[in-house]
Each structure stands twice: as C-alpha cells, then as structure tokens.
Amino acid sequence: MKASLPASGDTSSAFGGPDASGLGPEQAGGGASRAAGAQTNGRRDTPPRGGPWMTRGRRRRSARPGGRGGGAGEGGGGQRGRGPAGARGSGRCEAGWTLGRRRAGGQFAIVRKCRQKGTGKEYAAKFIKKRRLSSSRRGVSREEIEREVNILREIRHPNIITLHDIFENKTDVVLILELVSGGELFDFLAEKESLTEDEATQFLKQILDGVHYLHSKRIAHFDLKPENIMLLDKNVPNPRIKLIDFGIAHKIEAGNEFKNIFGTPEFVAPEIVNYEPLGLEADMWSIGVITYILLSGASPFLGETKQETLTNISAVNYDFDEEYFSNTSELAKDFIRRLLVKDPKRRMTIAQSLEHPWIKAIRRRNVRREDSGRKPERRRLKTARLKEYTIKSHSSMPPNNTYVNFERFSKVLEEVAAAEEGLRGLEHSRRLCHEDIEALTAIYAEKEAWYREENESIGQDLRRLRQELHKTEALQRQAQEEAKGALLGASGLKRRFSRLENRYEALAKQVASEMRFVQDLVRAMEQEKLQGVECSLR
C-alpha cells in the first residue's frame, strides 16, 4: 500500500533543512532541463506503456531503502522504489533527506539539490506538479508521470541518468535522480580553445552508446538536444556523458501507432513536424543535428521564427557552408548526411551509426592521411562559433527551446502546402497564359505581316480595277452613244417599215380584189365553156 506524502507546505518534514519552504513547481518555462539531471519540459497525455507505479485509492507501507544499489557515476549509491507502487509517502525514508538550493525550474517542475542524511551522498530532487483535474492544463497528468518513471526505472546505463527513488505528496511527485553536476557538453566544449574531430567523436560515441541502449529496449527519447546532453563531472580527464530529460520519451511497440505532438523545434525530425507516426528513427535525426552543431557551431535548420525553422526541417533545407566546414572531414559530413534524411526508413539506424567509419575508427588514420597536407592547426575545430551558439541558445531560452504542438503545426503546414500548391497552380496558369499570349502575339505579328502583304497586293489589284473600270466606263459611254445612234437608226427603219407595211397592206387588198375578179372571170368562162359543150352535144 502507498502512504501519501504530506502536502507541499509540509515538505520540510520529508526533506529537512532551512531551504525546504516553497517547493511547489515554478510556473515559468525553460531552464530546468539544463540542471542536474532535470527533466521538466513538454509532455503528452498518453497512457504509460509499462505497469503502473501509482494506484489511486490504495496505500502501501513506507519501504525502507532497498532494491538495486548504486547510481551511475558520482551520484551512485542510491536505490529505486521497489514494486509496482514505487512512489512512497512521507515517513522515515523521506525524513532522511536534506533539501538544498534550487538548481533549475520549468513550467511544471523544479529541481533542487538534496543530500541523503545517512550516506551524505548528493542527488537531484525533481518536483513534478501533478495535474489535479483532467480538464486542466496546469501540471502534469498522472499517465505522463507514470510513463516517465516506468522508462527511468527500466533503464540503467553509464551514459544515462539514473533514477534513485520516488516520493509523492498531495501536489507533487518527487523523483530522486542521479546528480549530474558537470554541466552541458556544449558549454564544456565551448570553454576549450579548440577541439579535434577525434575528441568530438569520443563524446559523440558516448551519446550513441546511450541511445543504442535505449533503442535496444525500444525506447525513443524524442528530445535529444544539447541541453539534454550533460557531463557527470567535467573536472576529470575523460568526462562521462549523461543523457537526461525523459519527459516525452516513449516506448515504441509494434502495432501501436504513436504520434508525438511536442518537441523542441530546432532538433525534431520531419515526421514529428508533419505529425506522422514515429519510431526510433526520430532520435537519429536529432543526433544528426547535434553533430552538425558540434562540428560547426551553426544550426542546420534554425530560422528567424519557429515556423521558418520547422519549414526548413520539413524541406530538409541545409548545406555544408564552407565557412563552417572547411576543416571538417568528408567522413564527418557523410555521417551527418546519412542521418539528416527525410525518409525515416532510409535514415541511418543507431547500429549503423556505430559502425560508420567516422565513429568506428576513433583514431581515423584515413582522415589523418587526408589532412596530412594541411597545417596542424587546421585539423582542429575552432570552438569560438560553438561558444557563440551556446550563448545564443541559452539567452534565447525559453522562446527558441519551448515545446511546439506539432499536431496544430501540421495543420498549419497542410494549409501552407495547400496555399503553396495553389500558388504553384497559379504560377503554372500564369506561365500557360504567358505562353498563350506569346503565341497569340506571334500569330498577330504573322497576320499583320500577311495583311500588310495582302494589302499591298490588294492595292495593286484595286489600281488595276480602277483602270479597268475607267476603260469599262469609256466603253460604256461609247456603247451608249452607239446605242443612241442605233436607236435613232431603228426609229427610221421602223417608220420605213410602217410605210412599207401600209403599202403592203394596200397592195394585198388590191391583189385580193384582182384575185376575186380573176376567179369570177374564170368561173364565168368555165360556165360559158360548159354551156358550149352542152350545146354541141345536143
């Protein structure tokens, strides 16, 4: 059973000491992830993949310290809460701690240094403000805390922060974490005058080892960035890398589609920006960005605004500027190229990255042979730009490093893509219209030339026609005059014809009269002849 911790006002009973007052989470954002093993930023309401470690309405007795002993590195020697109900309430266990100064604060969590009274060993106490109402946005949901704790309890690696213990009170869940006091890796490197690729590779190898361990357990960190890559102790010859901040880490299981809606814009993969299903490949993209910055002191996708940054990521818009990469080996560039690939399936895996020649051969004799013609100082990466980057990064937090909701941004990207598609369509239409206008202009020019030629030809024809018309008119006048003359002649002929006709009629009448006379004479003669014949016969 679980015994509840006292309310936040009574936290001093759990962590003795004068600094125990005011332990509630600070509401201002940013900064906490850079503290000793702190994980404070962006979260998502997703049920935990592992078994529950807190159960509502049930209690358990306070367990005395036990379980696995010894945290990694300087903060080792602790132990984690045992059993599925791992969070413990106030009592003798909590009373064995002394709370120190605050080391960092985030939106819903703060981190304070604490000391275990019995052993004197120091740890980091992370106070996570619990969300009281499911509808509220203030605080962290129980499911999110359970997910983070389940992941922290499962992992144990020299390059990953160690969870020592868990407590709970009315308002907070308190994680006792390994104290990572060496600061950020980039801050450490920026303090150096110069850095060889060998040194950079040795640190990167530790990062890859930690990520390889996570990926072997199907755990994706989803928030790999310089602020979450720290040193256990920077004052040793070979500082040990520690990966921190598992606030948005997730266990990837086959058949369960997962989409992360939060992340730090500068380091997220394109599939996160586009709100697509995620896998372990998203971490490899972040490693590519980190490597780019480590070697150049410049960020490959950082824009003036978050939207410009995310647009650059979605378009994989980066290059190896000679100003920043003049002294960088081709193997290092190849390593980055194979990580900054938009298609997750084509992106280099953690196992492949560890086998890459740039990582595998720490001494890299082939690179030294390539560089043998250069001056010795040119084989070293200047850290001035890296210092500028870290200063700018810290001074710009939280604006540049707050988490973005990519579910909303993906909709914006879709709208922007639709608008760009519309613009491309308009541009295509404009080009087509321009081509049509050019074609019409050419046709018009041809027509104009043709019409000009035709006009000249028609002008010549018109001139010929005018000449022919003048001739025709002259002939017409002549014909008219001839017709008039012919008409006058015809009138005379008509009169003569009339006179002849009259004479003919008169002659015809005379002939007819004479014919009647002759006929009468003939008949008279025939009668006389007949009479003579008759007389003779008698």
TAGI-V709190 format. One line per field, one symbol per residue. ss: DSSP state (a for helix, b for strand, c for the rest). phi: phi as a letter, one per 30 degrees, with the letter a starting at -180 (. if undefined). burial: # if it has 16 or more other ideal C-beta (glycine too) atoms within 10 Angstrom, else .. Layout:
ss=???
phi=???
burial=???
//
This chain:
ss=cbcccccaaaaaaabbcccccccccccccccaaacccccccccccccccccccccccccbccccccccccccaaaccccccccccccbcccccaaabbbbbbbbbcccbbbbbbbbcccccbbbbbbbbbcccccccccbcaaaaaaaaaaaaacccccbccbbbbbbcccbbbbbbbcccccbaaaaaacccbbbaaaaaaaaaaaaaaaaaaaaccbbcccccaaabbbcccccccccbbbccccccbbccccccccccccbaaaccaaaacccccccaaaaaaaaaaaaaaaacccccccccaaaaaaaaacccccccaaaaccccaaaaaaaaaaccccaaacccaaaaaccaaaaccccaaaaaaaccccaaaabbbcaaaaaaaaaaaaaccccccbccaaaaaaaaaaaaaaaaaaaaaaaaaaaaaaaaaaaaaaaaaaaaaaaaaaaaaaaaaaaaaaaaaaaaaaaaaaaaaaaaaaaaaaaaaaaaaaaaaaaaaaaaaaaaaaaaaaaaaaaaaaaaaaaaaaaac
phi=.ccddddedcddddbdkdcddicdddddcijddcddidbbdfbbdbedddddcbbdibbbddddeaidciddidddjcbcdcidcedcddldddddbcdcddcabbdbabbbdbbdddcidcbcccccddddbdddccjcdddddddddeddddcaaecbecdcabbbbdcbcccccedccdideddddddddabddeddddddddddddddddddciccdibdaedccbcdadcbebecdbdbicdcdacdcdicdbbccbldedcddeddedhcecbdddddeddddddededbibcdbdcdbdddddddddchcaacdedccdccddddddededcdcddedcddddddddcdedcdcedhdddddddddcdedddcddcddddddddddddcddedcddcddddddddddddddddddddddddddddddddddddddddddddddddddddddedddddddddddddddddddddddddddddddddddddddddddddddddddddddddddeddddddddddddddddddd
burial=.##.##.#..##.####.##..#.##..################.#.##..###.....#.##.#.....######.#####..#######.##.#####.###############....###########.......###############.#.#.###########.####################....#.#..##.#############...################....##############.....###################.##########################..#..######...#.#...##.###.###.##.####..#..####..#..#.##....#..#...#.......#####.###.##..##..#..#####.#..##..#.............................................................................................................................
//
